[in-house]
Amino acid sequence: SRDSSASRMQQPTASGAVGSVVDDGQIDEKTMSYTQKIFSRNDTNGDGVLTPDEWKQMLMDPSAADADQDGRITLIEYALWQKARATR
């Protein structure tokens, strides 16, 4: 049987989705690179999303990044939130 964590990795954080956000100009490559480093450092179980247990350890509360309010922050949600914060 396949490990369920492998199927969870196919979330919108997959490289294709990330590439499309960069390619269509929503997020520049520098911001995405920086965001990926922070995100992966805090994604302690490696499932491709940040959950409240993971983000409570972060220096800055990213709960506002959870755009769809599902209790999980994808890399794209986090990157878009970082970009919005930077342009304030």
DORODO-936704 format. One line per 4 residues: number of its first residue (from 1); their letters; for each residue x, y, z of C-alpha. Coordinates in Angstrom, 1 decimal. Layout:
% residues N
NUM) a) X/Y/Z; ...
% end
This chain:
% residues 88
1) srds) 0.0/0.0/0.0; 1.2/3.5/-0.8; 2.1/5.8/2.1; -0.6/8.5/2.5
5) sasr) 2.0/11.2/3.0; 3.1/10.7/-0.6; -0.4/11.6/-1.9; -0.5/14.6/0.4
9) mqqp) 2.6/15.9/-1.3; 0.5/16.4/-4.5; -1.1/19.5/-3.0; -1.1/22.9/-4.7
13) tasg) 2.5/23.2/-3.4; 3.7/21.0/-6.3; 6.3/22.6/-8.4; 4.0/23.0/-11.4
17) avgs) 1.6/25.2/-9.3; 4.5/27.2/-7.8; 6.0/27.6/-11.3; 2.7/29.0/-12.6
21) vvdd) 2.5/31.6/-9.8; 6.0/32.7/-10.6; 5.5/32.5/-14.4; 2.4/34.6/-14.4
25) gqid) 4.1/37.3/-12.4; 2.1/37.0/-9.2; 5.3/36.3/-7.2; 8.9/37.1/-8.2
29) ektm) 11.5/34.3/-8.1; 13.4/36.0/-5.2; 10.3/36.2/-3.0; 9.4/32.6/-3.9
33) sytq) 12.9/31.3/-3.1; 12.9/33.1/0.3; 9.4/31.9/1.0; 10.3/28.3/0.2
37) kifs) 13.2/28.4/2.7; 11.0/29.6/5.5; 8.2/27.3/4.6; 10.3/24.1/4.4
41) rndt) 12.1/25.0/7.6; 8.7/25.1/9.4; 7.0/22.2/7.6; 8.3/19.8/10.2
45) ngdg) 6.4/16.8/9.0; 7.2/17.5/5.3; 3.6/17.2/4.1; 3.8/20.3/2.0
49) vltp) 1.4/22.4/4.2; 1.8/24.3/7.4; -0.7/23.5/10.2; -1.4/25.5/13.4
53) dewk) 1.0/23.2/15.4; 3.8/24.1/12.9; 3.1/27.8/12.5; 2.9/28.4/16.3
57) qmlm) 6.6/27.8/16.4; 7.3/30.6/13.8; 8.5/34.0/14.7; 5.6/35.7/13.0
61) dpsa) 2.1/34.3/13.1; 1.2/33.4/9.5; -2.5/32.4/10.2; -3.7/35.3/8.0
65) adad) -2.0/33.5/5.1; -4.6/30.7/5.2; -6.7/32.3/2.4; -9.2/29.5/2.2
69) qdgr) -9.5/29.2/6.0; -9.0/25.4/5.9; -6.5/25.4/8.8; -3.6/24.6/6.4
73) itli) -1.3/27.0/4.7; 0.1/26.0/1.3; 3.4/27.3/-0.1; 1.4/29.5/-2.6
77) eyal) -0.8/30.9/0.2; 2.2/31.7/2.2; 4.1/33.3/-0.7; 1.1/35.4/-1.7
81) wqka) 0.8/36.5/2.0; 4.5/37.4/2.2; 4.2/39.4/-1.0; 1.1/41.3/0.3
85) ratr) 3.0/42.1/3.5; 6.0/43.4/1.6; 3.9/45.8/-0.5; 2.1/47.5/2.4
% end
